[in-house]
Amino acid sequence: MMDYPQRQPDAQLKALNRLVGTWRVTGGAEGTVTYRWMEGGFFLLQDVNLVQDGRPIKGMEVIGREMPFGADEPGEDIKSVYYDSQGNTLAYVYELEGDTLTIWGGEKGSPAYYRGTFTADDKTVSGAWVYPGGGGYPSEMTRAD
């Protein structure tokens, strides 16, 4: 049996606690998302229930730092993998600086990303998904709980 080092979630990961709860999503996709911590606080889980372009999308996302087998320290970026009912598997990098949340498509600095801003009371996040070539759509999340 492997003896894993005792670790604690770091401050950047803990900062994503602002997302915990259920949110109503409006804009290019409509519905709800719910964020909750996995026991231990190292991974934030997102449950997705949206309709986009008339198609229902149910999915889940696991957000945290990668800790590859045999590594002594977790990875630098907060990464995620998203799985949905349409068979898609998408990778993201989460970055929270002040009140600005950026979700990079694939890797940090990608031309595909979401950027949104939390209101002072953390009840709304307003922004947009941006895709290469000028595509994308506005997206706003409002606390439902």
C-alpha positions as protocol buffer text, in pm:
chain_id: "A"
residue {
  index: 1
  type: MET
  ca { x: 0 y: 0 z: 0 }
}
residue {
  index: 2
  type: MET
  ca { x: 135 y: 344 z: -93 }
}
residue {
  index: 3
  type: ASP
  ca { x: 199 y: 598 z: 180 }
}
residue {
  index: 4
  type: TYR
  ca { x: 64 y: 927 z: 46 }
}
residue {
  index: 5
  type: PRO
  ca { x: 195 y: 1255 z: 191 }
}
residue {
  index: 6
  type: GLN
  ca { x: -46 y: 1453 z: 408 }
}
residue {
  index: 7
  type: ARG
  ca { x: -151 y: 1761 z: 209 }
}
residue {
  index: 8
  type: GLN
  ca { x: -398 y: 2045 z: 248 }
}
residue {
  index: 9
  type: PRO
  ca { x: -591 y: 2225 z: -28 }
}
residue {
  index: 10
  type: ASP
  ca { x: -410 y: 2545 z: -129 }
}
residue {
  index: 11
  type: ALA
  ca { x: -542 y: 2903 z: -122 }
}
residue {
  index: 12
  type: GLN
  ca { x: -604 y: 2925 z: -500 }
}
residue {
  index: 13
  type: LEU
  ca { x: -813 y: 2610 z: -493 }
}
residue {
  index: 14
  type: LYS
  ca { x: -1001 y: 2722 z: -181 }
}
residue {
  index: 15
  type: ALA
  ca { x: -1081 y: 3054 z: -355 }
}
residue {
  index: 16
  type: LEU
  ca { x: -1314 y: 2861 z: -588 }
}
residue {
  index: 17
  type: ASN
  ca { x: -1543 y: 2817 z: -286 }
}
residue {
  index: 18
  type: ARG
  ca { x: -1723 y: 3124 z: -427 }
}
residue {
  index: 19
  type: LEU
  ca { x: -1876 y: 2888 z: -682 }
}
residue {
  index: 20
  type: VAL
  ca { x: -2025 y: 2643 z: -430 }
}
residue {
  index: 21
  type: GLY
  ca { x: -2403 y: 2624 z: -457 }
}
residue {
  index: 22
  type: THR
  ca { x: -2666 y: 2610 z: -729 }
}
residue {
  index: 23
  type: TRP
  ca { x: -2673 y: 2872 z: -1005 }
}
residue {
  index: 24
  type: ARG
  ca { x: -2930 y: 2960 z: -1273 }
}
residue {
  index: 25
  type: VAL
  ca { x: -2751 y: 2999 z: -1605 }
}
residue {
  index: 26
  type: THR
  ca { x: -2878 y: 3231 z: -1880 }
}
residue {
  index: 27
  type: GLY
  ca { x: -2735 y: 3340 z: -2213 }
}
residue {
  index: 28
  type: GLY
  ca { x: -2619 y: 3097 z: -2482 }
}
residue {
  index: 29
  type: ALA
  ca { x: -2708 y: 2804 z: -2255 }
}
residue {
  index: 30
  type: GLU
  ca { x: -2998 y: 2796 z: -2007 }
}
residue {
  index: 31
  type: GLY
  ca { x: -3053 y: 2585 z: -1696 }
}
residue {
  index: 32
  type: THR
  ca { x: -2870 y: 2516 z: -1372 }
}
residue {
  index: 33
  type: VAL
  ca { x: -2527 y: 2416 z: -1251 }
}
residue {
  index: 34
  type: THR
  ca { x: -2437 y: 2307 z: -900 }
}
residue {
  index: 35
  type: TYR
  ca { x: -2087 y: 2316 z: -750 }
}
residue {
  index: 36
  type: ARG
  ca { x: -1991 y: 2116 z: -440 }
}
residue {
  index: 37
  type: TRP
  ca { x: -1667 y: 2002 z: -277 }
}
residue {
  index: 38
  type: MET
  ca { x: -1561 y: 1641 z: -278 }
}
residue {
  index: 39
  type: GLU
  ca { x: -1470 y: 1524 z: 72 }
}
residue {
  index: 40
  type: GLY
  ca { x: -1119 y: 1648 z: 157 }
}
residue {
  index: 41
  type: GLY
  ca { x: -1156 y: 1976 z: -35 }
}
residue {
  index: 42
  type: PHE
  ca { x: -914 y: 1891 z: -315 }
}
residue {
  index: 43
  type: PHE
  ca { x: -1175 y: 1867 z: -591 }
}
residue {
  index: 44
  type: LEU
  ca { x: -1472 y: 2084 z: -678 }
}
residue {
  index: 45
  type: LEU
  ca { x: -1750 y: 1893 z: -855 }
}
residue {
  index: 46
  type: GLN
  ca { x: -1993 y: 2056 z: -1096 }
}
residue {
  index: 47
  type: ASP
  ca { x: -2327 y: 1903 z: -1197 }
}
residue {
  index: 48
  type: VAL
  ca { x: -2462 y: 2048 z: -1523 }
}
residue {
  index: 49
  type: ASN
  ca { x: -2824 y: 2055 z: -1641 }
}
residue {
  index: 50
  type: LEU
  ca { x: -2851 y: 2291 z: -1940 }
}
residue {
  index: 51
  type: VAL
  ca { x: -3024 y: 2337 z: -2272 }
}
residue {
  index: 52
  type: GLN
  ca { x: -2809 y: 2478 z: -2552 }
}
residue {
  index: 53
  type: ASP
  ca { x: -2929 y: 2527 z: -2910 }
}
residue {
  index: 54
  type: GLY
  ca { x: -3243 y: 2331 z: -2819 }
}
residue {
  index: 55
  type: ARG
  ca { x: -3047 y: 2027 z: -2696 }
}
residue {
  index: 56
  type: PRO
  ca { x: -3055 y: 1913 z: -2335 }
}
residue {
  index: 57
  type: ILE
  ca { x: -2707 y: 1870 z: -2190 }
}
residue {
  index: 58
  type: LYS
  ca { x: -2642 y: 1690 z: -1865 }
}
residue {
  index: 59
  type: GLY
  ca { x: -2287 y: 1666 z: -1747 }
}
residue {
  index: 60
  type: MET
  ca { x: -2037 y: 1666 z: -1466 }
}
residue {
  index: 61
  type: GLU
  ca { x: -1699 y: 1826 z: -1414 }
}
residue {
  index: 62
  type: VAL
  ca { x: -1415 y: 1751 z: -1172 }
}
residue {
  index: 63
  type: ILE
  ca { x: -1199 y: 2057 z: -1093 }
}
residue {
  index: 64
  type: GLY
  ca { x: -869 y: 2052 z: -903 }
}
residue {
  index: 65
  type: ARG
  ca { x: -494 y: 2017 z: -930 }
}
residue {
  index: 66
  type: GLU
  ca { x: -358 y: 1712 z: -1106 }
}
residue {
  index: 67
  type: MET
  ca { x: -146 y: 1484 z: -889 }
}
residue {
  index: 68
  type: PRO
  ca { x: 10 y: 1235 z: -1130 }
}
residue {
  index: 69
  type: PHE
  ca { x: 97 y: 890 z: -1007 }
}
residue {
  index: 70
  type: GLY
  ca { x: 432 y: 902 z: -827 }
}
residue {
  index: 71
  type: ALA
  ca { x: 450 y: 1284 z: -818 }
}
residue {
  index: 72
  type: ASP
  ca { x: 560 y: 1461 z: -501 }
}
residue {
  index: 73
  type: GLU
  ca { x: 363 y: 1782 z: -567 }
}
residue {
  index: 74
  type: PRO
  ca { x: 41 y: 1865 z: -749 }
}
residue {
  index: 75
  type: GLY
  ca { x: 43 y: 2047 z: -1083 }
}
residue {
  index: 76
  type: GLU
  ca { x: 64 y: 2426 z: -1110 }
}
residue {
  index: 77
  type: ASP
  ca { x: -271 y: 2486 z: -1284 }
}
residue {
  index: 78
  type: ILE
  ca { x: -620 y: 2412 z: -1154 }
}
residue {
  index: 79
  type: LYS
  ca { x: -749 y: 2182 z: -1425 }
}
residue {
  index: 80
  type: SER
  ca { x: -1076 y: 2008 z: -1494 }
}
residue {
  index: 81
  type: VAL
  ca { x: -1230 y: 1740 z: -1707 }
}
residue {
  index: 82
  type: TYR
  ca { x: -1594 y: 1777 z: -1812 }
}
residue {
  index: 83
  type: TYR
  ca { x: -1807 y: 1484 z: -1928 }
}
residue {
  index: 84
  type: ASP
  ca { x: -2155 y: 1520 z: -2076 }
}
residue {
  index: 85
  type: SER
  ca { x: -2453 y: 1320 z: -2195 }
}
residue {
  index: 86
  type: GLN
  ca { x: -2362 y: 1390 z: -2558 }
}
residue {
  index: 87
  type: GLY
  ca { x: -2036 y: 1192 z: -2518 }
}
residue {
  index: 88
  type: ASN
  ca { x: -1811 y: 1499 z: -2501 }
}
residue {
  index: 89
  type: THR
  ca { x: -1501 y: 1508 z: -2283 }
}
residue {
  index: 90
  type: LEU
  ca { x: -1358 y: 1858 z: -2247 }
}
residue {
  index: 91
  type: ALA
  ca { x: -1054 y: 1984 z: -2054 }
}
residue {
  index: 92
  type: TYR
  ca { x: -1029 y: 2328 z: -1892 }
}
residue {
  index: 93
  type: VAL
  ca { x: -799 y: 2536 z: -1673 }
}
residue {
  index: 94
  type: TYR
  ca { x: -961 y: 2752 z: -1402 }
}
residue {
  index: 95
  type: GLU
  ca { x: -811 y: 3083 z: -1296 }
}
residue {
  index: 96
  type: LEU
  ca { x: -961 y: 3320 z: -1038 }
}
residue {
  index: 97
  type: GLU
  ca { x: -793 y: 3660 z: -1000 }
}
residue {
  index: 98
  type: GLY
  ca { x: -979 y: 3895 z: -769 }
}
residue {
  index: 99
  type: ASP
  ca { x: -1340 y: 3896 z: -889 }
}
residue {
  index: 100
  type: THR
  ca { x: -1257 y: 3767 z: -1240 }
}
residue {
  index: 101
  type: LEU
  ca { x: -1304 y: 3401 z: -1323 }
}
residue {
  index: 102
  type: THR
  ca { x: -1141 y: 3272 z: -1640 }
}
residue {
  index: 103
  type: ILE
  ca { x: -1203 y: 2919 z: -1764 }
}
residue {
  index: 104
  type: TRP
  ca { x: -955 y: 2839 z: -2038 }
}
residue {
  index: 105
  type: GLY
  ca { x: -1050 y: 2577 z: -2300 }
}
residue {
  index: 106
  type: GLY
  ca { x: -776 y: 2314 z: -2301 }
}
residue {
  index: 107
  type: GLU
  ca { x: -484 y: 2509 z: -2158 }
}
residue {
  index: 108
  type: LYS
  ca { x: -408 y: 2846 z: -2000 }
}
residue {
  index: 109
  type: GLY
  ca { x: -387 y: 3117 z: -2267 }
}
residue {
  index: 110
  type: SER
  ca { x: -613 y: 2930 z: -2512 }
}
residue {
  index: 111
  type: PRO
  ca { x: -811 y: 3138 z: -2766 }
}
residue {
  index: 112
  type: ALA
  ca { x: -1125 y: 2958 z: -2635 }
}
residue {
  index: 113
  type: TYR
  ca { x: -1225 y: 3073 z: -2287 }
}
residue {
  index: 114
  type: TYR
  ca { x: -1494 y: 3202 z: -2054 }
}
residue {
  index: 115
  type: ARG
  ca { x: -1432 y: 3523 z: -1860 }
}
residue {
  index: 116
  type: GLY
  ca { x: -1680 y: 3648 z: -1605 }
}
residue {
  index: 117
  type: THR
  ca { x: -1689 y: 3883 z: -1308 }
}
residue {
  index: 118
  type: PHE
  ca { x: -1844 y: 3816 z: -968 }
}
residue {
  index: 119
  type: THR
  ca { x: -2060 y: 4089 z: -816 }
}
residue {
  index: 120
  type: ALA
  ca { x: -1949 y: 4214 z: -472 }
}
residue {
  index: 121
  type: ASP
  ca { x: -2213 y: 3997 z: -300 }
}
residue {
  index: 122
  type: ASP
  ca { x: -2110 y: 3684 z: -500 }
}
residue {
  index: 123
  type: LYS
  ca { x: -2471 y: 3640 z: -619 }
}
residue {
  index: 124
  type: THR
  ca { x: -2401 y: 3687 z: -991 }
}
residue {
  index: 125
  type: VAL
  ca { x: -2121 y: 3607 z: -1235 }
}
residue {
  index: 126
  type: SER
  ca { x: -2153 y: 3786 z: -1571 }
}
residue {
  index: 127
  type: GLY
  ca { x: -1935 y: 3726 z: -1871 }
}
residue {
  index: 128
  type: ALA
  ca { x: -1904 y: 3547 z: -2203 }
}
residue {
  index: 129
  type: TRP
  ca { x: -1758 y: 3244 z: -2372 }
}
residue {
  index: 130
  type: VAL
  ca { x: -1515 y: 3347 z: -2646 }
}
residue {
  index: 131
  type: TYR
  ca { x: -1420 y: 3116 z: -2933 }
}
residue {
  index: 132
  type: PRO
  ca { x: -1153 y: 3157 z: -3202 }
}
residue {
  index: 133
  type: GLY
  ca { x: -1279 y: 3337 z: -3512 }
}
residue {
  index: 134
  type: GLY
  ca { x: -1519 y: 3564 z: -3324 }
}
residue {
  index: 135
  type: GLY
  ca { x: -1767 y: 3303 z: -3199 }
}
residue {
  index: 136
  type: GLY
  ca { x: -1901 y: 3267 z: -2849 }
}
residue {
  index: 137
  type: TYR
  ca { x: -2197 y: 3381 z: -2642 }
}
residue {
  index: 138
  type: PRO
  ca { x: -2286 y: 3576 z: -2327 }
}
residue {
  index: 139
  type: SER
  ca { x: -2337 y: 3375 z: -2010 }
}
residue {
  index: 140
  type: GLU
  ca { x: -2460 y: 3484 z: -1669 }
}
residue {
  index: 141
  type: MET
  ca { x: -2496 y: 3278 z: -1352 }
}
residue {
  index: 142
  type: THR
  ca { x: -2725 y: 3389 z: -1070 }
}
residue {
  index: 143
  type: ARG
  ca { x: -2742 y: 3213 z: -734 }
}
residue {
  index: 144
  type: ALA
  ca { x: -3049 y: 2994 z: -702 }
}
residue {
  index: 145
  type: ASP
  ca { x: -2988 y: 2894 z: -340 }
}
